Amino acid sequence: MSGNELSLLARGGPMMWVLGALALLLFTIFIERALFLHRGQIRAEAFIDGIRNILARRRLVEALTVCEETPGPVASVVKAALLNADATEERMRLQVQEAALNEIPVLERRIGALAVIAQVAPLVGILGTVLGMIATFAAFEQGGNYAMASALSRGMWQALAATAGGLLLAIPAHLAHHFLSARVRAIVRDVEWSGNEIMKYLITEYRAGSGGS
C-alpha cells in the first residue's frame, strides 16, 4: 500500500479501517465462492450423454463411479437417481429432489454476506461522514473566529473520504453478489434439467431395456 493510500486511510478516520476490514472480507468470500462454483459447474448436457451411453451398455456401477468422481451438484443428483434406478417413479423423484435440496444451500453459502456488505458499507461511510462533521464543528468551537483552515480541513477530509470509501466498497459488493447469484441460478437450472433427463431415461429406456415395468 502506497504512502498516499495510507494517508487517505488516516485522513478518513476510524471508519476507513472498518471499511478496509469489510473490503478484505468481501474479497476473501468472493474468491472462495467463485472458485467453488467454478469447480461445481460442469457441462450438464455432455455429462448426461455420457451417463446414458454407460447405462446403454447396462453398466450401472460404472455410471455410479463416474458420478462419485465428478464434482458438483449435477453429479450428486444424477447419482441419487441411479441409486434408485429400480425403485418406483415416486420414490426416485423424491430422492432426486432431496439430493437437490441438499446441494442448493451449499451453493448459496456465504453469498448473502456479500449483500450484507453492500448494504452496510454506505452506512459505515455515512457514520464516518457524521463523525467528520462533528470534528469540523468541534474545530470551529475550539478556534472561535480564528479557526485554522488546517483544523477544519481534517474534519472535512474525514467526512468526504468516509463517504467515498463506503460507496467504493458498496458498488463492487453489489456486482459480486449479482455475479455469484447468477452463477448459482445457472447451476440450479443444470441440476433441475439433469435430474429430469436422467429420470426420464431411467423410466422410459433403461427399464425397458432390462424388461422392467
C-alpha beads as a LAMMPS data file, in Angstrom:
LAMMPS data file: protein, C-alpha beads

213 atoms
212 bonds

1 atom types
1 bond types

-500.0 500.0 xlo xhi
-500.0 500.0 ylo yhi
-500.0 500.0 zlo zhi

Masses

1 110.0

Atoms # bond

1 1 1 0.000 0.000 0.000
2 1 1 1.464 3.371 -1.026
3 1 1 2.006 6.340 1.233
4 1 1 -0.860 8.231 -0.406
5 1 1 -3.273 5.362 0.255
6 1 1 -2.165 5.137 3.886
7 1 1 -2.556 8.897 4.199
8 1 1 -6.092 8.661 2.782
9 1 1 -6.979 5.936 5.257
10 1 1 -5.606 8.033 8.096
11 1 1 -7.498 11.127 6.950
12 1 1 -10.721 9.146 6.631
13 1 1 -10.788 8.402 10.333
14 1 1 -11.634 5.181 12.165
15 1 1 -14.475 4.205 9.825
16 1 1 -11.972 3.811 6.982
17 1 1 -10.394 0.914 8.860
18 1 1 -13.816 -0.667 9.265
19 1 1 -14.358 -0.298 5.528
20 1 1 -10.935 -1.809 4.906
21 1 1 -11.851 -4.858 7.000
22 1 1 -15.126 -5.221 5.097
23 1 1 -13.246 -4.951 1.794
24 1 1 -10.892 -7.760 2.838
25 1 1 -13.864 -9.908 3.867
26 1 1 -15.587 -9.170 0.545
27 1 1 -12.515 -10.157 -1.450
28 1 1 -12.000 -13.382 0.530
29 1 1 -15.622 -14.523 0.209
30 1 1 -15.814 -13.655 -3.478
31 1 1 -12.646 -15.555 -4.418
32 1 1 -13.625 -18.622 -2.362
33 1 1 -17.170 -18.749 -3.749
34 1 1 -16.104 -18.065 -7.334
35 1 1 -13.596 -20.932 -7.226
36 1 1 -16.104 -23.238 -5.529
37 1 1 -18.832 -22.547 -8.093
38 1 1 -16.342 -22.890 -10.947
39 1 1 -15.379 -26.373 -9.739
40 1 1 -19.020 -27.324 -9.248
41 1 1 -20.255 -26.238 -12.679
42 1 1 -19.858 -28.883 -15.367
43 1 1 -21.252 -29.304 -18.864
44 1 1 -24.517 -30.913 -17.816
45 1 1 -25.601 -31.971 -21.303
46 1 1 -22.302 -33.717 -22.060
47 1 1 -22.325 -35.362 -18.632
48 1 1 -25.851 -36.733 -19.070
49 1 1 -24.983 -38.004 -22.552
50 1 1 -22.006 -39.843 -21.082
51 1 1 -24.109 -41.426 -18.356
52 1 1 -26.691 -42.514 -20.929
53 1 1 -24.005 -44.172 -23.026
54 1 1 -22.739 -46.080 -20.000
55 1 1 -26.238 -47.160 -18.994
56 1 1 -26.975 -48.245 -22.547
57 1 1 -24.294 -50.905 -22.001
58 1 1 -26.035 -51.912 -18.722
59 1 1 -23.094 -50.699 -16.584
60 1 1 -24.878 -49.106 -13.661
61 1 1 -21.926 -49.463 -11.277
62 1 1 -19.631 -47.709 -13.738
63 1 1 -22.141 -44.862 -14.067
64 1 1 -22.260 -44.525 -10.280
65 1 1 -18.462 -44.435 -10.167
66 1 1 -18.402 -41.627 -12.729
67 1 1 -20.873 -39.660 -10.603
68 1 1 -18.779 -40.142 -7.478
69 1 1 -15.638 -38.958 -9.268
70 1 1 -17.343 -35.889 -10.775
71 1 1 -17.593 -32.809 -8.526
72 1 1 -20.665 -30.672 -8.263
73 1 1 -24.392 -30.936 -7.560
74 1 1 -25.315 -32.232 -11.032
75 1 1 -23.380 -35.447 -10.427
76 1 1 -24.880 -35.788 -6.927
77 1 1 -28.435 -35.518 -8.240
78 1 1 -27.766 -37.987 -11.061
79 1 1 -26.215 -40.391 -8.554
80 1 1 -29.365 -40.198 -6.413
81 1 1 -31.445 -41.186 -9.435
82 1 1 -29.118 -44.067 -10.331
83 1 1 -29.217 -45.425 -6.787
84 1 1 -32.981 -45.670 -7.186
85 1 1 -32.982 -46.962 -10.755
86 1 1 -35.146 -49.924 -9.785
87 1 1 -37.392 -48.032 -7.350
88 1 1 -40.813 -46.643 -8.098
89 1 1 -41.041 -43.411 -10.042
90 1 1 -42.348 -41.576 -6.996
91 1 1 -39.503 -42.751 -4.767
92 1 1 -36.921 -41.918 -7.419
93 1 1 -38.328 -38.422 -7.787
94 1 1 -38.340 -37.863 -4.032
95 1 1 -34.713 -38.959 -3.730
96 1 1 -33.655 -36.708 -6.604
97 1 1 -35.498 -33.746 -5.070
98 1 1 -33.918 -34.433 -1.674
99 1 1 -30.444 -34.536 -3.222
100 1 1 -31.106 -31.232 -4.997
101 1 1 -32.380 -29.600 -1.805
102 1 1 -29.224 -30.700 -0.002
103 1 1 -26.966 -29.231 -2.682
104 1 1 -28.587 -25.816 -3.200
105 1 1 -27.776 -24.417 0.292
106 1 1 -24.143 -25.411 -0.251
107 1 1 -24.097 -23.380 -3.460
108 1 1 -25.655 -20.331 -1.785
109 1 1 -23.454 -20.438 1.314
110 1 1 -21.889 -17.066 2.263
111 1 1 -23.216 -15.306 -0.846
112 1 1 -25.743 -13.491 1.322
113 1 1 -22.830 -11.962 3.231
114 1 1 -21.897 -10.023 0.088
115 1 1 -25.349 -8.431 0.011
116 1 1 -24.967 -7.505 3.676
117 1 1 -21.609 -5.847 2.977
118 1 1 -23.145 -3.949 0.057
119 1 1 -25.885 -2.623 2.351
120 1 1 -23.698 -1.903 5.364
121 1 1 -20.780 -0.195 3.585
122 1 1 -22.683 3.024 2.713
123 1 1 -23.995 3.199 6.294
124 1 1 -20.457 2.917 7.638
125 1 1 -19.454 5.649 5.207
126 1 1 -22.298 7.885 6.417
127 1 1 -21.249 7.282 10.013
128 1 1 -17.731 8.351 9.082
129 1 1 -19.183 11.447 7.421
130 1 1 -21.123 12.358 10.562
131 1 1 -18.016 11.874 12.703
132 1 1 -16.077 14.082 10.296
133 1 1 -18.683 16.843 10.518
134 1 1 -18.626 16.567 14.303
135 1 1 -14.855 17.018 14.197
136 1 1 -15.300 20.050 11.932
137 1 1 -17.766 21.758 14.285
138 1 1 -15.552 20.912 17.245
139 1 1 -12.693 22.703 15.478
140 1 1 -14.965 25.713 14.946
141 1 1 -15.806 25.819 18.643
142 1 1 -12.202 25.490 19.752
143 1 1 -10.878 28.059 17.292
144 1 1 -13.718 30.525 17.525
145 1 1 -13.478 33.250 14.917
146 1 1 -9.888 32.263 14.260
147 1 1 -10.367 28.557 13.487
148 1 1 -7.458 27.418 11.352
149 1 1 -8.203 26.084 7.884
150 1 1 -5.988 23.081 8.571
151 1 1 -8.050 22.163 11.653
152 1 1 -11.294 22.478 9.719
153 1 1 -9.986 20.529 6.720
154 1 1 -9.223 17.478 8.846
155 1 1 -12.909 17.037 9.636
156 1 1 -13.935 17.659 6.044
157 1 1 -11.361 15.172 4.792
158 1 1 -12.731 12.579 7.184
159 1 1 -16.306 13.226 6.063
160 1 1 -15.595 13.082 2.332
161 1 1 -13.169 10.132 2.473
162 1 1 -15.586 8.029 4.514
163 1 1 -18.448 8.714 2.093
164 1 1 -16.307 7.867 -0.909
165 1 1 -14.943 4.737 0.770
166 1 1 -18.421 3.454 1.591
167 1 1 -19.610 3.906 -1.982
168 1 1 -16.433 2.437 -3.471
169 1 1 -16.972 -0.697 -1.396
170 1 1 -20.736 -0.978 -1.921
171 1 1 -20.520 -0.916 -5.724
172 1 1 -18.207 -3.955 -6.170
173 1 1 -20.063 -5.759 -3.375
174 1 1 -23.340 -5.416 -5.294
175 1 1 -21.657 -6.560 -8.511
176 1 1 -20.024 -9.536 -6.786
177 1 1 -23.339 -10.581 -5.242
178 1 1 -25.194 -10.407 -8.562
179 1 1 -22.411 -12.270 -10.378
180 1 1 -22.299 -15.153 -7.913
181 1 1 -26.096 -15.303 -7.657
182 1 1 -26.272 -15.652 -11.441
183 1 1 -23.747 -18.498 -11.306
184 1 1 -25.820 -20.251 -8.651
185 1 1 -29.008 -19.877 -10.722
186 1 1 -27.243 -21.351 -13.743
187 1 1 -26.083 -24.366 -11.731
188 1 1 -29.552 -24.850 -10.234
189 1 1 -31.042 -24.875 -13.743
190 1 1 -28.487 -27.526 -14.741
191 1 1 -29.402 -29.569 -11.659
192 1 1 -33.122 -29.433 -12.428
193 1 1 -32.601 -30.283 -16.095
194 1 1 -30.201 -33.135 -15.332
195 1 1 -32.496 -34.635 -12.716
196 1 1 -35.438 -34.620 -15.090
197 1 1 -33.430 -36.020 -18.001
198 1 1 -31.862 -38.901 -16.075
199 1 1 -35.191 -39.880 -14.513
200 1 1 -36.870 -39.796 -17.912
201 1 1 -34.142 -42.023 -19.354
202 1 1 -34.224 -44.495 -16.468
203 1 1 -38.012 -44.844 -16.560
204 1 1 -38.598 -44.949 -20.311
205 1 1 -35.438 -46.570 -21.751
206 1 1 -33.243 -48.183 -19.112
207 1 1 -36.040 -50.168 -17.525
208 1 1 -37.497 -51.106 -20.897
209 1 1 -34.135 -52.498 -21.915
210 1 1 -33.958 -54.631 -18.790
211 1 1 -37.524 -55.825 -19.158
212 1 1 -38.706 -53.926 -16.077
213 1 1 -42.009 -52.198 -15.764

Bonds

1 1 1 2
2 1 2 3
3 1 3 4
4 1 4 5
5 1 5 6
6 1 6 7
7 1 7 8
8 1 8 9
9 1 9 10
10 1 10 11
11 1 11 12
12 1 12 13
13 1 13 14
14 1 14 15
15 1 15 16
16 1 16 17
17 1 17 18
18 1 18 19
19 1 19 20
20 1 20 21
21 1 21 22
22 1 22 23
23 1 23 24
24 1 24 25
25 1 25 26
26 1 26 27
27 1 27 28
28 1 28 29
29 1 29 30
30 1 30 31
31 1 31 32
32 1 32 33
33 1 33 34
34 1 34 35
35 1 35 36
36 1 36 37
37 1 37 38
38 1 38 39
39 1 39 40
40 1 40 41
41 1 41 42
42 1 42 43
43 1 43 44
44 1 44 45
45 1 45 46
46 1 46 47
47 1 47 48
48 1 48 49
49 1 49 50
50 1 50 51
51 1 51 52
52 1 52 53
53 1 53 54
54 1 54 55
55 1 55 56
56 1 56 57
57 1 57 58
58 1 58 59
59 1 59 60
60 1 60 61
61 1 61 62
62 1 62 63
63 1 63 64
64 1 64 65
65 1 65 66
66 1 66 67
67 1 67 68
68 1 68 69
69 1 69 70
70 1 70 71
71 1 71 72
72 1 72 73
73 1 73 74
74 1 74 75
75 1 75 76
76 1 76 77
77 1 77 78
78 1 78 79
79 1 79 80
80 1 80 81
81 1 81 82
82 1 82 83
83 1 83 84
84 1 84 85
85 1 85 86
86 1 86 87
87 1 87 88
88 1 88 89
89 1 89 90
90 1 90 91
91 1 91 92
92 1 92 93
93 1 93 94
94 1 94 95
95 1 95 96
96 1 96 97
97 1 97 98
98 1 98 99
99 1 99 100
100 1 100 101
101 1 101 102
102 1 102 103
103 1 103 104
104 1 104 105
105 1 105 106
106 1 106 107
107 1 107 108
108 1 108 109
109 1 109 110
110 1 110 111
111 1 111 112
112 1 112 113
113 1 113 114
114 1 114 115
115 1 115 116
116 1 116 117
117 1 117 118
118 1 118 119
119 1 119 120
120 1 120 121
121 1 121 122
122 1 122 123
123 1 123 124
124 1 124 125
125 1 125 126
126 1 126 127
127 1 127 128
128 1 128 129
129 1 129 130
130 1 130 131
131 1 131 132
132 1 132 133
133 1 133 134
134 1 134 135
135 1 135 136
136 1 136 137
137 1 137 138
138 1 138 139
139 1 139 140
140 1 140 141
141 1 141 142
142 1 142 143
143 1 143 144
144 1 144 145
145 1 145 146
146 1 146 147
147 1 147 148
148 1 148 149
149 1 149 150
150 1 150 151
151 1 151 152
152 1 152 153
153 1 153 154
154 1 154 155
155 1 155 156
156 1 156 157
157 1 157 158
158 1 158 159
159 1 159 160
160 1 160 161
161 1 161 162
162 1 162 163
163 1 163 164
164 1 164 165
165 1 165 166
166 1 166 167
167 1 167 168
168 1 168 169
169 1 169 170
170 1 170 171
171 1 171 172
172 1 172 173
173 1 173 174
174 1 174 175
175 1 175 176
176 1 176 177
177 1 177 178
178 1 178 179
179 1 179 180
180 1 180 181
181 1 181 182
182 1 182 183
183 1 183 184
184 1 184 185
185 1 185 186
186 1 186 187
187 1 187 188
188 1 188 189
189 1 189 190
190 1 190 191
191 1 191 192
192 1 192 193
193 1 193 194
194 1 194 195
195 1 195 196
196 1 196 197
197 1 197 198
198 1 198 199
199 1 199 200
200 1 200 201
201 1 201 202
202 1 202 203
203 1 203 204
204 1 204 205
205 1 205 206
206 1 206 207
207 1 207 208
208 1 208 209
209 1 209 210
210 1 210 211
211 1 211 212
212 1 212 213
